């Protein structure tokens, strides 16, 4: 577990890209495959653009999503649209495992996604919401008790209908990398990293064992002195 505080969102993006590139190179060298779950939202787009500039063995990489909005893949709210806009054409050779956000049968789309996942992801890139949510696991959500590996969620962040990976996937993941920038994330970050954090009220605590890359604004409420590059 580590917390690194960097001077700007741009520095967080560059550091995240370097970390993800290291994961990919290490896993492909060791096992000829890397299964990586991408984060949604807006924060990771700059990291994906930076990652696209790094020469990597994309043909051995399987890209998944920590969550997806229940919209078509070309919808402005689609996480797949955001990720491909940033990572293509560089990552065209990767195997993209898209969530069927457009499927009106959301339960079927979630079940199929859960069934397709590897037993353990090699890494999950995650964001944090101001309320301490991560992926589409919101405070108090029934999905936090789900036994399956993906759940349909009616969440607090628009658009409300989403499909999210669930805690069992977080627990099985080999690595977790959390990105957060901006003062509006400071309370959620501090709550997630607090020793007494409760996953039910701060789902991002699911990633407390991971590595956190923060800008100074998102780290503002942390009581600890984190390493500053
Ligand atoms: C989503 C995300 C969500 C996101 C946080 C932070 O699909 O909305 O998975 O969990 O990571 O809400 O969002 P921003 O990066 O836009 O601040």
py3Dmol code that shows the C-alpha trace and the ligand (Angstrom):
import py3Dmol

protein = """\
ATOM      1  CA  UNK A   1       0.000   0.000   0.000  1.00  0.00           C
ATOM      2  CA  UNK A   2       1.377   3.439  -0.793  1.00  0.00           C
ATOM      3  CA  UNK A   3       0.170   7.010  -1.036  1.00  0.00           C
ATOM      4  CA  UNK A   4       2.046   9.297  -3.384  1.00  0.00           C
ATOM      5  CA  UNK A   5       1.174  12.958  -3.578  1.00  0.00           C
ATOM      6  CA  UNK A   6       2.155  14.745  -6.777  1.00  0.00           C
ATOM      7  CA  UNK A   7       2.137  18.404  -7.673  1.00  0.00           C
ATOM      8  CA  UNK A   8      -0.523  18.338 -10.389  1.00  0.00           C
ATOM      9  CA  UNK A   9      -3.112  16.249 -12.224  1.00  0.00           C
ATOM     10  CA  UNK A  10      -0.670  16.046 -15.136  1.00  0.00           C
ATOM     11  CA  UNK A  11       1.957  14.542 -12.863  1.00  0.00           C
ATOM     12  CA  UNK A  12      -0.599  12.028 -11.577  1.00  0.00           C
ATOM     13  CA  UNK A  13      -1.450  11.043 -15.147  1.00  0.00           C
ATOM     14  CA  UNK A  14       2.210  10.551 -16.086  1.00  0.00           C
ATOM     15  CA  UNK A  15       2.910   8.534 -12.949  1.00  0.00           C
ATOM     16  CA  UNK A  16      -0.162   6.378 -13.528  1.00  0.00           C
ATOM     17  CA  UNK A  17       0.861   5.669 -17.114  1.00  0.00           C
ATOM     18  CA  UNK A  18       4.353   4.680 -15.999  1.00  0.00           C
ATOM     19  CA  UNK A  19       2.915   2.374 -13.328  1.00  0.00           C
ATOM     20  CA  UNK A  20       0.463   0.691 -15.705  1.00  0.00           C
ATOM     21  CA  UNK A  21       3.206   0.267 -18.312  1.00  0.00           C
ATOM     22  CA  UNK A  22       5.366  -1.426 -15.669  1.00  0.00           C
ATOM     23  CA  UNK A  23       2.559  -3.822 -14.786  1.00  0.00           C
ATOM     24  CA  UNK A  24       1.987  -4.694 -18.445  1.00  0.00           C
ATOM     25  CA  UNK A  25       5.678  -5.246 -19.216  1.00  0.00           C
ATOM     26  CA  UNK A  26       6.208  -7.392 -16.092  1.00  0.00           C
ATOM     27  CA  UNK A  27       3.142  -9.590 -16.644  1.00  0.00           C
ATOM     28  CA  UNK A  28       3.703 -10.076 -20.359  1.00  0.00           C
ATOM     29  CA  UNK A  29       7.367 -10.954 -19.721  1.00  0.00           C
ATOM     30  CA  UNK A  30       6.365 -13.436 -17.001  1.00  0.00           C
ATOM     31  CA  UNK A  31       3.104 -14.911 -18.337  1.00  0.00           C
ATOM     32  CA  UNK A  32       2.590 -13.483 -21.834  1.00  0.00           C
ATOM     33  CA  UNK A  33      -0.635 -11.878 -20.660  1.00  0.00           C
ATOM     34  CA  UNK A  34      -1.908  -8.979 -18.548  1.00  0.00           C
ATOM     35  CA  UNK A  35      -5.550  -8.558 -17.544  1.00  0.00           C
ATOM     36  CA  UNK A  36      -6.157  -4.941 -16.594  1.00  0.00           C
ATOM     37  CA  UNK A  37      -9.439  -3.303 -15.561  1.00  0.00           C
ATOM     38  CA  UNK A  38      -9.709   0.324 -16.613  1.00  0.00           C
ATOM     39  CA  UNK A  39     -11.346   3.023 -14.539  1.00  0.00           C
ATOM     40  CA  UNK A  40     -14.139   5.166 -15.875  1.00  0.00           C
ATOM     41  CA  UNK A  41     -15.044   8.764 -15.298  1.00  0.00           C
ATOM     42  CA  UNK A  42     -12.869  11.672 -16.422  1.00  0.00           C
ATOM     43  CA  UNK A  43      -9.708  11.477 -14.294  1.00  0.00           C
ATOM     44  CA  UNK A  44      -8.058   8.548 -16.072  1.00  0.00           C
ATOM     45  CA  UNK A  45      -8.338   9.962 -19.622  1.00  0.00           C
ATOM     46  CA  UNK A  46      -5.057  11.869 -19.323  1.00  0.00           C
ATOM     47  CA  UNK A  47      -3.348   8.762 -17.937  1.00  0.00           C
ATOM     48  CA  UNK A  48      -4.662   6.711 -20.882  1.00  0.00           C
ATOM     49  CA  UNK A  49      -3.349   9.289 -23.342  1.00  0.00           C
ATOM     50  CA  UNK A  50       0.065   9.145 -21.640  1.00  0.00           C
ATOM     51  CA  UNK A  51      -0.060   5.328 -21.689  1.00  0.00           C
ATOM     52  CA  UNK A  52      -0.841   5.361 -25.409  1.00  0.00           C
ATOM     53  CA  UNK A  53       2.484   7.120 -25.983  1.00  0.00           C
ATOM     54  CA  UNK A  54       4.442   4.223 -24.432  1.00  0.00           C
ATOM     55  CA  UNK A  55       5.480   1.299 -26.641  1.00  0.00           C
ATOM     56  CA  UNK A  56       3.891  -1.784 -25.078  1.00  0.00           C
ATOM     57  CA  UNK A  57       3.064  -5.390 -26.083  1.00  0.00           C
ATOM     58  CA  UNK A  58      -0.627  -4.589 -26.454  1.00  0.00           C
ATOM     59  CA  UNK A  59      -1.340  -7.859 -28.243  1.00  0.00           C
ATOM     60  CA  UNK A  60      -0.922  -9.683 -24.922  1.00  0.00           C
ATOM     61  CA  UNK A  61      -3.083  -7.265 -22.961  1.00  0.00           C
ATOM     62  CA  UNK A  62      -6.745  -7.847 -22.070  1.00  0.00           C
ATOM     63  CA  UNK A  63      -8.584  -4.665 -21.131  1.00  0.00           C
ATOM     64  CA  UNK A  64     -11.647  -4.813 -18.880  1.00  0.00           C
ATOM     65  CA  UNK A  65     -13.702  -2.161 -17.096  1.00  0.00           C
ATOM     66  CA  UNK A  66     -14.271  -1.652 -13.380  1.00  0.00           C
ATOM     67  CA  UNK A  67     -17.655  -0.319 -14.336  1.00  0.00           C
ATOM     68  CA  UNK A  68     -19.652   0.895 -17.287  1.00  0.00           C
ATOM     69  CA  UNK A  69     -22.644   3.112 -17.677  1.00  0.00           C
ATOM     70  CA  UNK A  70     -25.723   1.457 -19.196  1.00  0.00           C
ATOM     71  CA  UNK A  71     -25.476   3.394 -22.440  1.00  0.00           C
ATOM     72  CA  UNK A  72     -24.337   2.470 -25.971  1.00  0.00           C
ATOM     73  CA  UNK A  73     -20.571   2.392 -26.587  1.00  0.00           C
ATOM     74  CA  UNK A  74     -20.720   5.546 -28.698  1.00  0.00           C
ATOM     75  CA  UNK A  75     -22.648   7.512 -26.054  1.00  0.00           C
ATOM     76  CA  UNK A  76     -20.828  10.500 -24.486  1.00  0.00           C
ATOM     77  CA  UNK A  77     -21.266   8.872 -21.055  1.00  0.00           C
ATOM     78  CA  UNK A  78     -19.692   5.562 -22.097  1.00  0.00           C
ATOM     79  CA  UNK A  79     -16.484   4.641 -20.287  1.00  0.00           C
ATOM     80  CA  UNK A  80     -15.535   2.493 -23.284  1.00  0.00           C
ATOM     81  CA  UNK A  81     -15.902   5.553 -25.517  1.00  0.00           C
ATOM     82  CA  UNK A  82     -13.673   7.595 -23.186  1.00  0.00           C
ATOM     83  CA  UNK A  83     -11.016   4.866 -22.924  1.00  0.00           C
ATOM     84  CA  UNK A  84     -10.847   4.065 -26.646  1.00  0.00           C
ATOM     85  CA  UNK A  85     -10.730   7.745 -27.549  1.00  0.00           C
ATOM     86  CA  UNK A  86      -7.588   8.025 -25.377  1.00  0.00           C
ATOM     87  CA  UNK A  87      -5.935   4.650 -26.049  1.00  0.00           C
ATOM     88  CA  UNK A  88      -6.617   4.017 -29.745  1.00  0.00           C
ATOM     89  CA  UNK A  89      -4.945   3.486 -32.109  1.00  0.00           C
ATOM     90  CA  UNK A  90      -1.968   2.619 -29.864  1.00  0.00           C
ATOM     91  CA  UNK A  91      -3.835  -0.157 -28.011  1.00  0.00           C
ATOM     92  CA  UNK A  92      -5.727  -1.492 -31.021  1.00  0.00           C
ATOM     93  CA  UNK A  93      -3.985  -4.873 -30.690  1.00  0.00           C
ATOM     94  CA  UNK A  94      -5.288  -5.340 -27.147  1.00  0.00           C
ATOM     95  CA  UNK A  95      -8.286  -7.547 -26.471  1.00  0.00           C
ATOM     96  CA  UNK A  96     -11.012  -5.148 -25.368  1.00  0.00           C
ATOM     97  CA  UNK A  97     -13.672  -6.679 -23.110  1.00  0.00           C
ATOM     98  CA  UNK A  98     -16.493  -4.189 -23.325  1.00  0.00           C
ATOM     99  CA  UNK A  99     -19.516  -4.301 -21.013  1.00  0.00           C
ATOM    100  CA  UNK A 100     -22.736  -4.480 -23.041  1.00  0.00           C
ATOM    101  CA  UNK A 101     -23.964  -1.142 -21.710  1.00  0.00           C
ATOM    102  CA  UNK A 102     -26.486  -0.926 -24.509  1.00  0.00           C
ATOM    103  CA  UNK A 103     -28.202  -4.198 -23.566  1.00  0.00           C
ATOM    104  CA  UNK A 104     -31.675  -3.540 -22.144  1.00  0.00           C
ATOM    105  CA  UNK A 105     -31.278  -6.809 -20.251  1.00  0.00           C
ATOM    106  CA  UNK A 106     -28.807  -5.350 -17.772  1.00  0.00           C
ATOM    107  CA  UNK A 107     -28.763  -8.444 -15.572  1.00  0.00           C
ATOM    108  CA  UNK A 108     -27.785 -10.578 -18.550  1.00  0.00           C
ATOM    109  CA  UNK A 109     -25.029  -8.147 -19.521  1.00  0.00           C
ATOM    110  CA  UNK A 110     -23.688  -8.153 -15.948  1.00  0.00           C
ATOM    111  CA  UNK A 111     -23.845 -11.942 -15.651  1.00  0.00           C
ATOM    112  CA  UNK A 112     -22.059 -12.434 -18.968  1.00  0.00           C
ATOM    113  CA  UNK A 113     -19.365  -9.981 -17.942  1.00  0.00           C
ATOM    114  CA  UNK A 114     -18.871 -11.672 -14.576  1.00  0.00           C
ATOM    115  CA  UNK A 115     -18.582 -15.057 -16.303  1.00  0.00           C
ATOM    116  CA  UNK A 116     -15.961 -13.786 -18.744  1.00  0.00           C
ATOM    117  CA  UNK A 117     -13.666 -12.247 -16.123  1.00  0.00           C
ATOM    118  CA  UNK A 118     -10.430 -14.070 -15.256  1.00  0.00           C
ATOM    119  CA  UNK A 119     -10.233 -15.582 -11.771  1.00  0.00           C
ATOM    120  CA  UNK A 120      -8.034 -12.674 -10.738  1.00  0.00           C
ATOM    121  CA  UNK A 121      -7.311  -9.454 -12.557  1.00  0.00           C
ATOM    122  CA  UNK A 122      -3.652  -8.524 -12.721  1.00  0.00           C
ATOM    123  CA  UNK A 123      -4.574  -4.956 -11.939  1.00  0.00           C
ATOM    124  CA  UNK A 124      -7.449  -2.570 -11.426  1.00  0.00           C
ATOM    125  CA  UNK A 125      -7.193   1.136 -12.103  1.00  0.00           C
ATOM    126  CA  UNK A 126      -9.777   2.959 -10.014  1.00  0.00           C
ATOM    127  CA  UNK A 127     -11.106   6.421  -9.344  1.00  0.00           C
ATOM    128  CA  UNK A 128     -12.780   7.854  -6.265  1.00  0.00           C
ATOM    129  CA  UNK A 129     -15.908   9.944  -6.038  1.00  0.00           C
ATOM    130  CA  UNK A 130     -16.416  12.828  -3.599  1.00  0.00           C
ATOM    131  CA  UNK A 131     -18.676  10.504  -1.582  1.00  0.00           C
ATOM    132  CA  UNK A 132     -16.014   7.813  -1.431  1.00  0.00           C
ATOM    133  CA  UNK A 133     -17.490   5.616  -4.148  1.00  0.00           C
ATOM    134  CA  UNK A 134     -15.285   3.658  -6.520  1.00  0.00           C
ATOM    135  CA  UNK A 135     -16.204   1.975  -9.774  1.00  0.00           C
ATOM    136  CA  UNK A 136     -19.994   2.130  -9.470  1.00  0.00           C
ATOM    137  CA  UNK A 137     -20.034   0.959  -5.864  1.00  0.00           C
ATOM    138  CA  UNK A 138     -21.756   3.766  -3.985  1.00  0.00           C
ATOM    139  CA  UNK A 139     -22.131   4.155  -0.212  1.00  0.00           C
ATOM    140  CA  UNK A 140     -24.803   1.841   1.139  1.00  0.00           C
ATOM    141  CA  UNK A 141     -25.221   0.042  -2.182  1.00  0.00           C
ATOM    142  CA  UNK A 142     -26.603  -3.526  -2.093  1.00  0.00           C
ATOM    143  CA  UNK A 143     -23.886  -4.309  -4.668  1.00  0.00           C
ATOM    144  CA  UNK A 144     -21.399  -4.155  -1.800  1.00  0.00           C
ATOM    145  CA  UNK A 145     -22.893  -7.405  -0.514  1.00  0.00           C
ATOM    146  CA  UNK A 146     -23.122  -9.047  -3.940  1.00  0.00           C
ATOM    147  CA  UNK A 147     -21.713 -12.560  -4.183  1.00  0.00           C
ATOM    148  CA  UNK A 148     -21.373 -12.345  -7.959  1.00  0.00           C
ATOM    149  CA  UNK A 149     -18.530 -10.563  -9.668  1.00  0.00           C
ATOM    150  CA  UNK A 150     -20.605  -7.921 -11.444  1.00  0.00           C
ATOM    151  CA  UNK A 151     -23.789  -6.163 -10.399  1.00  0.00           C
ATOM    152  CA  UNK A 152     -26.406  -3.863 -11.887  1.00  0.00           C
ATOM    153  CA  UNK A 153     -26.463  -0.603  -9.957  1.00  0.00           C
ATOM    154  CA  UNK A 154     -28.812   2.385  -9.808  1.00  0.00           C
ATOM    155  CA  UNK A 155     -26.236   4.828  -8.550  1.00  0.00           C
ATOM    156  CA  UNK A 156     -25.928   8.349  -7.181  1.00  0.00           C
ATOM    157  CA  UNK A 157     -23.799   9.624 -10.042  1.00  0.00           C
ATOM    158  CA  UNK A 158     -25.474  10.257 -13.388  1.00  0.00           C
ATOM    159  CA  UNK A 159     -26.162   8.331 -15.481  1.00  0.00           C
ATOM    160  CA  UNK A 160     -27.671   6.245 -12.716  1.00  0.00           C
ATOM    161  CA  UNK A 161     -27.900   2.781 -14.352  1.00  0.00           C
ATOM    162  CA  UNK A 162     -24.535   1.095 -14.378  1.00  0.00           C
ATOM    163  CA  UNK A 163     -22.830  -2.278 -14.287  1.00  0.00           C
ATOM    164  CA  UNK A 164     -20.022  -2.523 -11.738  1.00  0.00           C
ATOM    165  CA  UNK A 165     -17.486  -5.065 -10.651  1.00  0.00           C
ATOM    166  CA  UNK A 166     -18.112  -6.052  -7.042  1.00  0.00           C
ATOM    167  CA  UNK A 167     -15.963  -6.573  -3.912  1.00  0.00           C
ATOM    168  CA  UNK A 168     -15.004 -10.189  -4.726  1.00  0.00           C
ATOM    169  CA  UNK A 169     -13.204  -8.919  -7.830  1.00  0.00           C
ATOM    170  CA  UNK A 170     -11.412  -6.246  -5.796  1.00  0.00           C
ATOM    171  CA  UNK A 171     -10.271  -8.839  -3.245  1.00  0.00           C
ATOM    172  CA  UNK A 172      -8.947 -11.159  -5.955  1.00  0.00           C
ATOM    173  CA  UNK A 173      -7.110  -8.472  -7.939  1.00  0.00           C
ATOM    174  CA  UNK A 174      -3.330  -8.712  -7.735  1.00  0.00           C
ATOM    175  CA  UNK A 175      -2.799  -4.942  -7.833  1.00  0.00           C
ATOM    176  CA  UNK A 176      -4.937  -1.867  -7.274  1.00  0.00           C
ATOM    177  CA  UNK A 177      -4.008   1.641  -8.430  1.00  0.00           C
ATOM    178  CA  UNK A 178      -6.228   4.545  -7.383  1.00  0.00           C
ATOM    179  CA  UNK A 179      -6.118   7.964  -9.023  1.00  0.00           C
ATOM    180  CA  UNK A 180      -7.679  11.050  -7.491  1.00  0.00           C
ATOM    181  CA  UNK A 181      -7.203  14.729  -8.277  1.00  0.00           C
ATOM    182  CA  UNK A 182      -9.010  17.841  -7.167  1.00  0.00           C
ATOM    183  CA  UNK A 183     -10.125  19.246  -3.827  1.00  0.00           C
ATOM    184  CA  UNK A 184     -13.590  17.730  -4.203  1.00  0.00           C
ATOM    185  CA  UNK A 185     -12.038  14.270  -3.781  1.00  0.00           C
ATOM    186  CA  UNK A 186     -10.135  15.058  -0.561  1.00  0.00           C
ATOM    187  CA  UNK A 187     -12.844  13.961   1.868  1.00  0.00           C
ATOM    188  CA  UNK A 188     -13.537  10.712   0.019  1.00  0.00           C
ATOM    189  CA  UNK A 189      -9.834   9.915  -0.199  1.00  0.00           C
ATOM    190  CA  UNK A 190      -9.281  10.604   3.504  1.00  0.00           C
ATOM    191  CA  UNK A 191     -12.318   8.518   4.460  1.00  0.00           C
ATOM    192  CA  UNK A 192     -11.180   5.593   2.322  1.00  0.00           C
ATOM    193  CA  UNK A 193      -7.666   5.619   3.770  1.00  0.00           C
ATOM    194  CA  UNK A 194      -8.719   6.168   7.379  1.00  0.00           C
ATOM    195  CA  UNK A 195      -7.791   3.272   9.699  1.00  0.00           C
ATOM    196  CA  UNK A 196     -11.411   2.873  10.738  1.00  0.00           C
ATOM    197  CA  UNK A 197     -12.763   3.081   7.158  1.00  0.00           C
ATOM    198  CA  UNK A 198     -15.926   1.084   6.577  1.00  0.00           C
ATOM    199  CA  UNK A 199     -16.548  -0.257   3.079  1.00  0.00           C
ATOM    200  CA  UNK A 200     -20.312   0.063   3.497  1.00  0.00           C
ATOM    201  CA  UNK A 201     -20.049   3.832   3.863  1.00  0.00           C
ATOM    202  CA  UNK A 202     -16.841   4.356   1.878  1.00  0.00           C
ATOM    203  CA  UNK A 203     -16.572   1.753  -0.859  1.00  0.00           C
ATOM    204  CA  UNK A 204     -13.219   3.157  -2.037  1.00  0.00           C
ATOM    205  CA  UNK A 205     -11.815   1.565   1.151  1.00  0.00           C
ATOM    206  CA  UNK A 206     -11.914  -1.635  -0.916  1.00  0.00           C
ATOM    207  CA  UNK A 207      -8.752  -0.258  -2.543  1.00  0.00           C
ATOM    208  CA  UNK A 208      -7.025   0.869   0.674  1.00  0.00           C
ATOM    209  CA  UNK A 209      -4.438  -1.887   0.217  1.00  0.00           C
ATOM    210  CA  UNK A 210      -3.501  -0.505  -3.187  1.00  0.00           C
ATOM    211  CA  UNK A 211      -1.303   2.297  -4.389  1.00  0.00           C
ATOM    212  CA  UNK A 212      -2.811   5.776  -4.456  1.00  0.00           C
ATOM    213  CA  UNK A 213      -1.650   8.543  -6.771  1.00  0.00           C
ATOM    214  CA  UNK A 214      -3.035  11.892  -5.649  1.00  0.00           C
ATOM    215  CA  UNK A 215      -2.465  15.501  -6.453  1.00  0.00           C
ATOM    216  CA  UNK A 216      -1.975  17.890  -3.544  1.00  0.00           C
ATOM    217  CA  UNK A 217      -5.606  18.990  -3.672  1.00  0.00           C
ATOM    218  CA  UNK A 218      -7.004  15.471  -3.379  1.00  0.00           C
ATOM    219  CA  UNK A 219      -4.544  14.741  -0.556  1.00  0.00           C
ATOM    220  CA  UNK A 220      -5.523  17.860   1.394  1.00  0.00           C
ATOM    221  CA  UNK A 221      -7.492  15.996   4.092  1.00  0.00           C
ATOM    222  CA  UNK A 222      -4.974  13.224   4.677  1.00  0.00           C
ATOM    223  CA  UNK A 223      -3.465  13.215   8.166  1.00  0.00           C
ATOM    224  CA  UNK A 224      -0.434  11.284   7.012  1.00  0.00           C
ATOM    225  CA  UNK A 225       2.693  12.712   5.416  1.00  0.00           C
ATOM    226  CA  UNK A 226       2.687  11.011   2.030  1.00  0.00           C
ATOM    227  CA  UNK A 227       5.676  10.773  -0.226  1.00  0.00           C
ATOM    228  CA  UNK A 228       5.926  13.786  -2.529  1.00  0.00           C
ATOM    229  CA  UNK A 229       7.899  13.513  -5.762  1.00  0.00           C
TER     230      UNK A 229
END
"""
ligand_1 = """\
17
LIG
C -17.554 6.135 -13.367
C -16.335 5.819 -12.572
C -16.362 6.407 -11.216
C -15.261 7.435 -11.202
C -15.384 8.374 -10.037
C -14.451 9.565 -10.283
O -17.895 5.374 -14.262
O -18.144 7.205 -13.107
O -15.952 4.567 -12.582
O -16.147 5.522 -10.158
O -13.996 6.783 -11.158
O -16.710 8.832 -9.952
O -14.914 10.202 -11.442
P -14.064 11.369 -12.130
O -12.758 10.758 -12.568
O -14.896 11.827 -13.299
O -13.873 12.422 -11.077
"""
view = py3Dmol.view(width=600, height=400)
view.addModel(protein, "pdb")
view.setStyle({"model": 0}, {"cartoon": {"style": "trace"}})
view.addModel(ligand_1, "xyz")
view.setStyle({"model": 1}, {"stick": {}})
view.zoomTo()
view.show()
